[in-house]
Amino acid sequence: MRLILLGAPGAGKGTQAEIICEKLSIPAISTGNILREAVKNGTEMGQKAKSFIDSGKLVPDEVIISIIKERLGEPDCAGGFILDGVPRTVVQAEAIEKAGIEIDKVIDIEVADEAIVKRLSGRRVCSSCGASYHTIYKPSADPTKCDRCGGELIVRKDDEPSTVLERLRTYHEQTEPLKDFYAARGKLAVVEGQEEVADTTALVFKALEA
Ligand code: AMP
């Protein structure tokens, strides 16, 4: 199964990707996590990406395309993968297509902008492994620590309200056109994001079986 998860920031792509990847035993690939790791490690790519990420803008397509081609070429992707947060522009989607990377299905998780702002204010991420939590919808056992690896949970800098509005604007302008792109190829399934994580998961699996 080669899947793409589409949706606004905070729609629940990362959370659903973690669940699907465990159930189907395929890797979940988040360009956001790859970029944050590069920023943390101070690599050249991280230094270039930081100002875009912090201001809620998209990192240039060529950087993303090279990350994704390299990552999808690794052996663990041979049996399938879930792309979380990529592609985010039509140029990226076209590059994936041109590289001969087949996609089976694109799941678009729809959540209204007002709910996104509320959700992102409660989001916490593990500073060590990147796992995602929410103070209300998906709390960790210890509010300061990651259930998976014990790493410290932090608020992402780009989850601050002013940056969230810019990210939503960027989403509507540059990423939402991908719905038409994949609908035209008969690959799009739309799922309404629910308050409860498990309810969204049930809809996602229903869409995958259809
Ligand atoms: P995310 O964790 O997916 O919300 O990504 C966090 C930030 O990383 C985004 O706001 C962008 O600045 C950058 N980013 C992640 N994935 C992409 C992508 N596919 N294209 C461009 N920028 C990206």
Boltz pocket constraint, residues with backbone or C-beta under 6 A from the ligand:
constraints:
  - pocket:
      binder: B
      contacts: [[A, 9], [A, 30], [A, 31], [A, 32], [A, 33], [A, 35], [A, 49], [A, 52], [A, 53], [A, 54], [A, 56], [A, 57], [A, 58], [A, 59], [A, 60], [A, 64], [A, 84], [A, 85], [A, 86], [A, 87], [A, 88], [A, 89], [A, 92], [A, 158], [A, 167]]
      max_distance: 6.0
